[in-house]
């Protein structure tokens, strides 16, 4: 895009560090590089140069790379300066760059947004790149790589091409019904494929829960009455002191959360306030929050103290009922799914195995080319609804059914960002750090 400001930012980790990479993007890059290092380096070849201010003062010595448009990350002229990672070094370069006309610091996600606007990335690839930067577990990395490298996008582009072909055949029959090279009926060619596409899309949407769990984590909530051993269990599963443990009922007043990596998956473990009737205002708010997170749980672990008489309250039917303090004399006669002790470790390995088993029951994708965001779900669901509408009443006019296919294609295009997504861009690119 001509006459747009050239931007710069630190694209590596925060300083101080062993290395700092400053990226510059825009049409002024060749002139800036010539001013900083004396000449323009060969394209896509790293060269060692002294980086100087315009009055000749050496700022640092480092590697310099130049990527001419359009063969760069943003599609514009791009330069990377690999410097020593001292704060003073980076600050000195920033001050020098700010003196150039038409240069300014980049906003959060601006490099990636320019890549999208130049057609270098679609929205799914951009989101995958953001997820790859934030990935903390192996499965998150695999999911992000599949999306950032275009694996998921290729599925949607294939579906879009099939919809385009279907609409073209319908339009041909509507506009040229008497032409010999136009088939007399599109039913066999179009509607069978549309039906197949609807089935593929429905099956694809069923993988959304798995994608959300891989990306956002498997929520395991520990609940139960006060002093049942919830906080001790959380500390035992996390293998560190996360929650305060005392003999005083109602010690936990809020929802505590810790992230665990289990078999390459992110597990979000929650400890909650003890469930009971109380007039104490703070504890009552903690119980309200506990009840809310319980409704959001992928797995609810409801714990009871074996050394006390079983309370009359019944846990939710889907909960795993765990008896705690199995090292103490047992008084509860209720049947439990597991018996554990955080004192001697009895039953903890079995509980960890159960968590993994329940997680993998929900997450068993055949590939990582699966949706993972609410935005994907909404657009794909609209596309599927339009496809089903086109098949619902075969007696409807071809023009009306063609309109359903157009709506399905538009909804599909919104997933990749190729159809009217301007209102989404600020939200999506705002997820990035400044240098990306």
C-alpha positions as CSV (number, residue, x, y, z in Angstrom):
1,X,0.0,0.0,0.0
2,X,1.8,3.2,-1.2
3,X,2.5,6.2,1.0
4,X,1.8,4.3,4.2
5,X,3.9,4.9,7.3
6,X,6.9,2.7,7.8
7,X,6.7,0.9,11.2
8,X,9.3,-0.6,13.6
9,X,9.3,-2.6,16.8
10,X,11.2,-5.1,18.8
11,X,10.1,-8.5,17.6
12,X,12.1,-10.7,19.9
13,X,11.6,-11.2,23.7
14,X,11.8,-8.4,26.2
15,X,15.2,-6.9,26.9
16,X,17.7,-7.4,28.5
17,X,18.4,-10.6,26.6
18,X,21.2,-12.2,24.7
19,X,19.7,-11.0,21.4
20,X,17.3,-8.4,20.3
21,X,15.7,-8.3,16.8
22,X,14.2,-5.1,15.6
23,X,11.9,-5.4,12.6
24,X,11.1,-2.5,10.2
25,X,8.4,-2.7,7.5
26,X,7.3,-0.2,4.8
27,X,8.4,1.5,1.6
28,X,11.1,3.6,3.4
29,X,13.1,0.5,4.5
30,X,15.8,0.8,1.8
31,X,16.5,4.4,2.6
32,X,16.6,3.7,6.3
33,X,19.0,0.8,5.9
34,X,21.3,2.9,3.7
35,X,21.4,5.5,6.3
36,X,22.1,3.1,9.2
37,X,24.7,0.8,7.6
38,X,25.9,2.7,4.5
39,X,24.5,0.4,1.8
40,X,21.6,-1.9,1.0
41,X,22.5,-5.6,1.7
42,X,21.7,-8.3,-0.8
43,X,18.2,-9.7,-0.5
44,X,17.6,-12.4,2.1
45,X,21.2,-12.7,3.0
46,X,22.5,-11.9,6.5
47,X,25.4,-9.5,6.6
48,X,27.5,-8.3,9.6
49,X,27.4,-4.5,9.8
50,X,28.1,-1.6,12.1
51,X,24.8,0.2,12.7
52,X,25.4,3.9,13.0
53,X,23.5,7.0,13.8
54,X,23.3,9.6,11.0
55,X,26.1,11.6,12.7
56,X,28.4,8.5,12.5
57,X,28.1,7.3,16.0
58,X,28.3,3.4,16.2
59,X,25.1,2.2,18.0
60,X,26.0,-1.6,17.8
61,X,27.4,-4.2,15.5
62,X,25.0,-7.0,14.4
63,X,23.4,-9.0,11.6
64,X,21.2,-7.2,9.1
65,X,18.7,-8.8,6.7
66,X,16.6,-7.2,3.9
67,X,13.5,-8.8,2.4
68,X,12.2,-6.7,-0.5
69,X,8.5,-6.5,-1.3
70,X,6.5,-8.5,-2.0
71,X,8.6,-11.5,-0.8
72,X,8.4,-10.7,3.0
73,X,6.2,-11.5,6.0
74,X,4.2,-8.3,5.5
75,X,4.4,-8.1,1.7
76,X,6.2,-4.8,2.1
77,X,9.9,-4.1,2.3
78,X,11.1,-5.5,5.6
79,X,14.4,-5.3,7.4
80,X,15.6,-7.1,10.5
81,X,18.4,-5.8,12.7
82,X,19.9,-8.5,15.0
83,X,21.5,-6.6,17.9
84,X,22.9,-7.3,21.3
85,X,20.0,-7.5,23.7
86,X,20.8,-4.6,26.1
87,X,18.1,-2.1,26.9
88,X,20.4,0.8,26.1
89,X,21.3,-0.6,22.7
90,X,17.6,-1.0,21.7
91,X,16.7,2.4,23.1
92,X,19.4,4.0,21.1
93,X,18.2,2.4,17.9
94,X,14.6,3.4,18.7
95,X,15.6,7.0,19.2
96,X,17.5,6.9,15.9
97,X,14.6,5.4,13.9
98,X,12.1,7.8,15.4
99,X,14.1,10.7,13.8
100,X,13.4,9.4,10.3
101,X,10.4,11.0,8.6
102,X,7.4,8.7,8.0
103,X,8.6,6.2,10.6
104,X,6.8,5.3,13.8
105,X,6.6,2.5,16.4
106,X,4.2,-0.3,15.4
107,X,0.9,-0.9,17.2
108,X,0.2,-4.3,18.7
109,X,-0.3,-6.9,15.9
110,X,0.4,-4.4,13.1
111,X,3.0,-6.5,11.3
112,X,0.5,-9.4,11.1
113,X,-2.3,-7.1,10.1
114,X,-0.3,-5.9,7.2
115,X,0.5,-9.5,6.2
116,X,-3.2,-10.2,6.2
117,X,-4.0,-7.1,4.1
118,X,-1.3,-8.0,1.7
119,X,-2.8,-11.5,1.3
120,X,0.2,-13.2,2.9
121,X,-2.0,-14.7,5.7
122,X,-5.7,-15.3,6.1
123,X,-7.4,-14.9,9.5
124,X,-7.1,-18.5,10.5
125,X,-3.3,-18.4,9.8
126,X,-3.1,-15.2,11.8
127,X,-4.9,-16.7,14.8
128,X,-2.8,-19.8,14.5
129,X,0.3,-17.6,14.6
130,X,-0.9,-15.9,17.8
131,X,-1.7,-19.3,19.3
132,X,1.8,-20.6,18.4
133,X,3.4,-17.7,20.2
134,X,1.3,-18.4,23.3
135,X,1.4,-22.2,23.1
136,X,2.5,-23.8,26.4
137,X,1.8,-27.5,25.8
138,X,2.7,-29.9,22.9
139,X,-0.9,-30.3,21.8
140,X,-1.4,-26.5,21.7
141,X,1.8,-26.3,19.6
142,X,0.5,-28.9,17.2
143,X,-2.9,-27.3,16.8
144,X,-1.3,-23.8,16.3
145,X,1.2,-25.2,13.7
146,X,-1.7,-26.8,11.7
147,X,-3.6,-23.5,11.6
148,X,-0.7,-21.1,11.1
149,X,0.6,-23.2,8.2
150,X,-2.7,-23.2,6.3
151,X,-3.8,-26.8,7.0
152,X,-7.2,-25.7,8.3
153,X,-7.6,-23.0,5.7
154,X,-7.1,-25.4,2.8
155,X,-10.2,-27.3,4.0
156,X,-12.4,-24.2,3.9
157,X,-11.0,-23.0,0.6
158,X,-11.8,-26.5,-0.9
159,X,-15.4,-26.2,0.4
160,X,-15.7,-22.7,-1.0
161,X,-14.6,-23.9,-4.4
162,X,-17.2,-26.6,-4.4
163,X,-19.9,-24.0,-3.5
164,X,-18.7,-21.7,-6.2
165,X,-18.9,-24.5,-8.8
166,X,-22.4,-25.4,-7.6
167,X,-23.6,-21.9,-7.9
168,X,-22.0,-21.5,-11.3
169,X,-23.9,-24.6,-12.6
170,X,-27.2,-23.3,-11.2
171,X,-26.7,-19.9,-12.7
172,X,-25.9,-21.5,-16.0
173,X,-29.1,-23.5,-16.0
174,X,-31.1,-20.4,-15.0
175,X,-29.5,-18.1,-17.6
176,X,-29.0,-20.5,-20.5
177,X,-31.6,-23.2,-20.2
178,X,-31.6,-24.0,-24.0
179,X,-27.9,-24.2,-24.5
180,X,-26.6,-27.7,-25.5
181,X,-23.5,-27.5,-23.3
182,X,-25.5,-26.6,-20.2
183,X,-26.9,-29.7,-18.4
184,X,-30.7,-29.9,-18.3
185,X,-30.7,-30.5,-14.6
186,X,-28.2,-29.7,-12.0
187,X,-29.7,-32.1,-9.4
188,X,-27.3,-34.9,-9.9
189,X,-24.2,-32.7,-10.1
190,X,-25.0,-30.1,-7.5
191,X,-27.4,-31.3,-4.8
192,X,-25.7,-34.6,-4.1
193,X,-22.4,-32.7,-3.6
194,X,-24.1,-30.0,-1.4
195,X,-25.6,-32.8,0.7
196,X,-22.2,-34.4,1.1
197,X,-20.7,-31.0,1.9
198,X,-23.3,-30.4,4.6
199,X,-22.4,-33.8,6.2
200,X,-18.7,-33.0,6.1
201,X,-19.3,-29.6,7.7
202,X,-21.5,-31.1,10.4
203,X,-18.8,-33.7,11.2
204,X,-16.2,-30.9,11.2
205,X,-18.2,-28.9,13.7
206,X,-18.4,-31.8,16.1
207,X,-14.6,-31.5,16.5
208,X,-15.0,-27.9,17.9
209,X,-15.1,-29.0,21.5
210,X,-11.8,-30.9,21.1
211,X,-10.2,-27.8,19.5
212,X,-11.5,-25.5,22.3
213,X,-10.2,-27.9,25.0
214,X,-6.7,-28.2,23.3
215,X,-6.5,-24.4,22.9
216,X,-8.1,-23.2,26.1
217,X,-7.6,-26.1,28.4
218,X,-9.5,-29.0,30.0
219,X,-11.4,-27.6,33.0
220,X,-11.2,-29.8,36.1
221,X,-13.1,-28.4,39.1
222,X,-12.7,-29.7,42.6
223,X,-15.8,-29.1,44.7
224,X,-17.4,-30.3,48.0
225,X,-18.2,-29.3,51.5
226,X,-15.8,-27.3,53.7
227,X,-12.9,-29.2,55.1
228,X,-13.4,-32.1,52.7
229,X,-9.8,-31.9,51.5
230,X,-10.3,-29.9,48.3
231,X,-7.3,-27.6,48.7
232,X,-5.0,-30.5,49.8
233,X,-6.0,-32.4,46.7
234,X,-5.3,-29.4,44.5
235,X,-1.8,-29.0,46.0
236,X,-1.2,-32.8,45.6
237,X,-2.2,-32.8,41.9
238,X,-0.2,-29.6,41.2
239,X,2.7,-30.9,43.3
240,X,3.2,-27.6,44.9
241,X,1.4,-25.4,47.5
242,X,-1.2,-23.5,45.5
243,X,-4.0,-23.3,48.1
244,X,-3.8,-22.5,51.8
245,X,-4.7,-25.6,53.9
246,X,-6.0,-25.2,57.5
247,X,-8.5,-27.0,59.8
248,X,-10.7,-23.9,59.7
249,X,-13.9,-24.4,57.7
250,X,-14.3,-21.9,54.9
251,X,-10.6,-21.1,54.4
252,X,-10.9,-21.0,50.6
253,X,-13.1,-17.9,49.8
254,X,-12.4,-17.6,46.1
255,X,-11.8,-19.8,43.0
256,X,-8.1,-20.8,42.8
257,X,-6.7,-22.0,39.5
258,X,-3.5,-23.6,38.3
259,X,-2.4,-24.8,34.9
260,X,-0.9,-28.3,34.4
261,X,0.5,-30.0,31.4
262,X,-0.8,-33.5,31.3
263,X,0.2,-35.8,28.4
264,X,0.8,-32.7,26.3
265,X,-2.6,-31.2,27.0
266,X,-3.4,-28.1,29.1
267,X,-5.4,-29.0,32.2
268,X,-6.9,-26.1,34.2
269,X,-7.4,-27.2,37.8
270,X,-9.8,-25.2,40.0
271,X,-10.2,-25.3,43.8
272,X,-13.5,-23.8,45.0
273,X,-15.0,-22.6,48.3
274,X,-16.8,-25.2,50.4
275,X,-20.4,-25.6,49.5
276,X,-22.7,-24.9,52.5
277,X,-25.4,-22.5,53.8
278,X,-23.8,-19.5,55.4
279,X,-24.6,-15.9,56.3
280,X,-21.0,-14.7,56.0
281,X,-21.0,-12.3,53.1
282,X,-17.5,-13.0,51.7
283,X,-17.9,-16.8,52.0
284,X,-21.3,-16.6,50.3
285,X,-19.8,-14.8,47.3
286,X,-17.1,-17.5,47.2
287,X,-19.8,-20.1,47.1
288,X,-21.6,-18.3,44.3
289,X,-18.4,-18.2,42.2
290,X,-17.8,-21.9,43.0
291,X,-21.3,-22.8,41.7
292,X,-20.7,-20.8,38.5
293,X,-17.3,-22.5,37.7
294,X,-18.9,-25.9,38.5
295,X,-21.4,-25.3,35.6
296,X,-18.4,-24.7,33.2
297,X,-16.4,-27.7,34.2
298,X,-15.3,-30.3,31.7
299,X,-14.8,-32.7,34.7
300,X,-16.2,-32.2,38.2
301,X,-14.4,-33.9,41.0
302,X,-16.7,-33.9,44.1
303,X,-14.8,-34.8,47.3
304,X,-16.1,-36.0,50.6
305,X,-14.2,-36.6,53.9
306,X,-14.3,-40.4,54.6
307,X,-13.7,-39.8,58.3
308,X,-17.0,-38.0,58.7
309,X,-20.6,-39.1,58.3
310,X,-21.8,-38.5,54.7
311,X,-23.7,-35.3,54.2
312,X,-27.2,-35.5,52.8
313,X,-26.4,-33.4,49.7
314,X,-25.9,-35.3,46.5
315,X,-23.2,-34.4,43.9
316,X,-24.2,-33.8,40.2
317,X,-24.7,-37.0,38.4
318,X,-21.8,-36.4,36.0
319,X,-19.3,-35.8,38.9
320,X,-16.5,-38.2,39.9
321,X,-17.2,-38.9,43.6
322,X,-13.9,-39.1,45.5
323,X,-13.5,-40.0,49.1
324,X,-10.6,-38.2,50.8
325,X,-8.5,-38.9,53.9
326,X,-8.5,-42.7,53.3
327,X,-5.6,-42.9,55.8
328,X,-8.1,-42.1,58.7
329,X,-10.7,-44.4,60.2
330,X,-13.7,-44.5,57.8
331,X,-17.1,-43.4,58.9
332,X,-18.8,-42.6,55.6
333,X,-20.7,-45.5,54.1
334,X,-21.3,-44.0,50.7
335,X,-20.0,-45.7,47.5
336,X,-17.2,-43.8,45.9
337,X,-15.6,-43.8,42.4
338,X,-12.1,-43.4,44.1
339,X,-10.6,-43.3,47.5
340,X,-7.5,-41.1,48.0
341,X,-5.2,-39.8,50.7
342,X,-3.1,-36.7,50.2
343,X,-1.0,-37.8,53.3
344,X,0.3,-41.0,51.9
345,X,-0.5,-40.5,48.2
346,X,-3.0,-43.5,48.0
347,X,-5.2,-43.2,44.9
348,X,-3.6,-40.1,43.5
349,X,-2.1,-41.9,40.5
350,X,-5.5,-43.5,39.7
351,X,-7.1,-40.0,39.9
352,X,-4.6,-38.6,37.5
353,X,-5.2,-41.5,35.2
354,X,-8.9,-40.9,35.4
355,X,-8.5,-37.2,34.5
356,X,-6.4,-38.2,31.4
357,X,-9.0,-40.8,30.4
358,X,-11.9,-38.3,30.6
359,X,-9.9,-35.7,28.7
360,X,-9.1,-38.1,25.9
361,X,-12.7,-39.2,25.7
362,X,-13.5,-35.6,24.7
363,X,-10.4,-34.9,22.6
364,X,-9.7,-37.6,20.0
365,X,-9.3,-35.7,16.7
366,X,-8.2,-37.6,13.6
367,X,-6.0,-34.5,12.7
368,X,-5.3,-31.1,14.1
369,X,-7.2,-29.4,11.2
370,X,-10.1,-28.6,13.5
371,X,-11.9,-25.4,14.6
372,X,-10.9,-24.0,18.0
373,X,-12.6,-20.7,18.5
374,X,-16.2,-19.4,19.1
375,X,-15.8,-17.2,16.0
376,X,-15.2,-20.4,13.9
377,X,-18.3,-22.0,15.5
378,X,-20.6,-19.1,14.7
379,X,-19.5,-18.8,11.1
380,X,-19.5,-22.5,10.4
381,X,-22.9,-23.0,12.0
382,X,-24.4,-20.3,9.8
383,X,-22.8,-21.9,6.7
384,X,-24.2,-25.3,7.7
385,X,-27.7,-23.8,8.4
386,X,-27.7,-22.2,4.9
387,X,-26.6,-25.5,3.3
388,X,-29.4,-27.4,5.0
389,X,-31.9,-24.7,4.0
390,X,-30.9,-25.2,0.4
391,X,-31.6,-29.0,0.7
392,X,-34.8,-28.7,2.8
393,X,-37.4,-28.1,0.0
394,X,-36.3,-29.3,-3.4
395,X,-39.5,-27.9,-4.9
396,X,-38.3,-24.3,-4.2
397,X,-37.0,-22.3,-7.1
398,X,-33.4,-22.7,-8.2
399,X,-32.8,-19.0,-7.6
400,X,-33.9,-19.2,-4.0
401,X,-31.7,-22.3,-3.4
402,X,-28.8,-20.6,-5.1
403,X,-29.2,-17.7,-2.6
404,X,-28.9,-20.2,0.2
405,X,-25.6,-21.4,-1.3
406,X,-24.4,-17.8,-1.6
407,X,-25.1,-17.3,2.1
408,X,-23.3,-20.5,3.0
409,X,-20.2,-19.4,1.0
410,X,-20.2,-15.9,2.6
411,X,-20.3,-17.4,6.1
412,X,-17.5,-19.8,5.2
413,X,-15.5,-16.8,3.8
414,X,-15.8,-15.0,7.1
415,X,-13.8,-17.8,8.8
416,X,-10.8,-17.2,6.6
417,X,-11.4,-13.4,6.5
418,X,-12.0,-13.2,2.7
419,X,-15.5,-11.8,3.2
420,X,-16.4,-8.6,5.1
421,X,-14.6,-9.1,8.4
422,X,-13.5,-5.5,9.0
423,X,-15.2,-5.4,12.4
424,X,-13.3,-8.5,13.6
425,X,-9.8,-7.2,12.7
426,X,-9.1,-5.0,15.7
427,X,-10.1,-7.8,18.1
428,X,-8.0,-10.5,16.4
429,X,-4.8,-8.5,15.8
430,X,-5.1,-7.0,19.3
431,X,-4.1,-10.5,20.7
432,X,-0.6,-10.0,19.4
433,X,2.3,-8.3,21.2
434,X,3.8,-5.1,19.8
435,X,6.5,-6.7,17.6
436,X,4.2,-9.1,15.8
